[in-house]
């Protein structure tokens, strides 16, 4: 898998019956749809992923970093009426 598949994988993971699906649905809502991934970011993500150890990959799959990102107060600032 490469970064070119990001939104396809995002959709597949978001619609699976897994614990992380709800978090990904929340991300989708906050981002107001699928993100546009600039080519430079895709290249950086490919390099980043290539350098991860198996333990680091498992840590990312556990979702704690995603939970922390979703709790970032800057999301509230972006929402109108709050």
Residue pairs with C-beta under 8 A, 6 or more apart in sequence:
1 9
2 42
2 46
3 37
3 41
3 42
3 43
3 45
3 46
4 42
6 35
6 37
6 42
6 45
7 34
7 35
7 37
10 24
10 28
10 34
11 34
13 20
13 21
13 24
14 21
14 24
14 25
14 28
15 21
19 63
20 61
20 63
20 66
23 63
23 66
23 67
23 70
24 66
26 70
27 66
27 70
28 34
30 70
30 75
30 78
37 45
52 60
59 65
76 82
